[in-house]
Amino acid sequence: MINRIDEMSTYFYEGGTTGVIEFEYEYEPGEAEVTYYSDGSGYPGSNSEVTIHHAWIQLKNKNGELIDVDIFPYINTIEELDIEDIINEITSHHEER
């Protein structure tokens, strides 16, 4: 049985020059390994999974007003940010509970 969280969760990342990035994501916990069922078979289990949908950052528009901008499509262009590290931090946060 998979216990899926269907609502989006939020993770805040504070970067050096990027400021605060708000990640919206879904987390699906992995399944535990079953060494042996009564018939002698088993199941190796599965890893948990994080799917990031948005990465929001506040920027100023041409009028100097703060607006929320989804930078997720451009996240790989930010050199100081490693998306795999963010996913690992989110996964660790859920697995520590």
C-alpha positions as CSV (number, residue, x, y, z in Angstrom):
1,M,0.0,0.0,0.0
2,I,1.4,3.4,-1.0
3,N,0.8,6.3,1.4
4,R,0.8,9.2,-1.1
5,I,0.5,12.8,0.1
6,D,-1.6,14.4,-2.6
7,E,-1.4,18.0,-1.4
8,M,1.6,20.1,-2.2
9,S,4.1,20.8,0.5
10,T,6.5,23.7,0.9
11,Y,10.2,23.8,1.5
12,F,12.1,27.1,2.0
13,Y,15.7,27.3,0.8
14,E,18.0,30.2,1.7
15,G,20.7,30.6,-0.8
16,G,23.6,33.0,-0.9
17,T,22.8,35.4,-3.8
18,T,19.4,33.9,-4.6
19,G,17.7,34.8,-1.4
20,V,14.8,32.7,-0.2
21,I,13.4,30.2,-2.7
22,E,10.1,28.5,-1.9
23,F,9.8,25.1,-3.4
24,E,6.4,23.5,-3.9
25,Y,6.6,19.7,-4.1
26,E,4.9,16.4,-3.6
27,Y,6.5,13.7,-1.5
28,E,5.8,10.0,-1.9
29,P,7.3,7.8,0.8
30,G,9.0,4.6,-0.2
31,E,7.9,1.1,0.7
32,A,9.7,-1.0,3.2
33,E,11.6,-4.1,2.2
34,V,9.9,-7.4,2.9
35,T,12.5,-10.1,3.3
36,Y,10.2,-13.1,3.1
37,Y,6.5,-13.6,2.7
38,S,4.9,-16.9,3.9
39,D,5.4,-18.4,0.4
40,G,9.1,-17.7,0.5
41,S,9.1,-14.7,-1.9
42,G,10.1,-11.2,-1.0
43,Y,10.0,-7.6,-2.1
44,P,13.0,-5.3,-2.3
45,G,11.1,-2.2,-1.3
46,S,11.1,1.2,-3.1
47,N,12.7,4.5,-2.6
48,S,10.8,7.6,-1.6
49,E,10.2,10.2,-4.4
50,V,10.1,14.0,-4.4
51,T,8.5,15.8,-7.4
52,I,9.2,19.6,-7.4
53,H,6.5,21.6,-9.2
54,H,7.5,25.2,-8.6
55,A,10.4,27.3,-7.2
56,W,9.1,30.7,-6.2
57,I,11.3,33.7,-5.6
58,Q,10.4,37.3,-4.9
59,L,11.7,39.9,-7.4
60,K,10.9,43.5,-8.1
61,N,9.0,44.4,-11.2
62,K,9.7,47.5,-13.3
63,N,7.6,49.6,-10.8
64,G,9.7,48.4,-7.8
65,E,6.9,46.2,-6.4
66,L,7.7,42.7,-5.1
67,I,6.2,39.9,-7.2
68,D,6.4,36.1,-6.9
69,V,8.2,34.5,-9.9
70,D,8.3,30.8,-10.6
71,I,12.0,30.2,-11.6
72,F,11.8,26.4,-11.7
73,P,12.1,26.2,-15.5
74,Y,15.4,28.1,-15.1
75,I,16.7,26.5,-11.9
76,N,19.6,24.7,-13.6
77,T,21.1,28.0,-14.7
78,I,21.7,29.0,-11.0
79,E,25.3,27.8,-10.5
80,E,25.2,27.8,-6.7
81,L,22.0,25.7,-6.5
82,D,22.1,21.9,-7.0
83,I,18.5,20.6,-7.4
84,E,19.6,17.1,-6.3
85,D,20.8,18.5,-3.0
86,I,17.5,20.2,-2.5
87,I,15.6,17.0,-3.2
88,N,17.9,15.1,-0.8
89,E,17.2,17.8,1.9
90,I,13.5,17.4,1.4
91,T,13.7,13.6,1.5
92,S,15.8,13.7,4.7
93,H,13.3,16.1,6.3
94,H,10.4,13.6,5.7
95,E,12.4,10.6,6.7
96,E,13.4,12.1,10.0
97,R,9.7,12.3,11.1
